Amino acid sequence: MHEMSWSRRGLFLAIFTLVSVPAFAQLNGENLLGDNGVKSGTQAGPGVYLGFLYYHYDSDTIKSKDGTVVTLSPSDPGSIGLNAYLPLVVYVSRGTLHRRCAGQHR
């Protein structure tokens, strides 16, 4: 395998830095606020768990992708309220993934 020299790395880094542009975004994903599931960083021990998740999200303004406030009428800004009721069944196995599958290379 060919290894990149330090001068080429420096050149690549300089070009990459010069051609990069700022990115503006907001999180519009599937992420629930709070700690839950695999993304929480910790997991329960092996077994089956029953639970219930209640999620409430409320926003008094809705903004478009360019940051302007969405309005239903000139005097009434858009808003949203969400309530989710989710029964949960979680199974945690005794097995683990091999290090290569989990992304931990030596």
HELIX and SHEET records of a PDB file:
HELIX    1   1 TRP A    6  VAL A   19  1                                  14    
HELIX    2   2 VAL A   38  SER A   40  5                                   3    
SHEET    1   A 2 GLY A  47  SER A  59  0                                        
SHEET    2   A 2 ILE A  80  VAL A  92 -1                                        
SHEET    1   B 2 THR A  71  SER A  73  0                                        
SHEET    2   B 2 ASP A  76  PRO A  77 -1                                        
END                                                                             
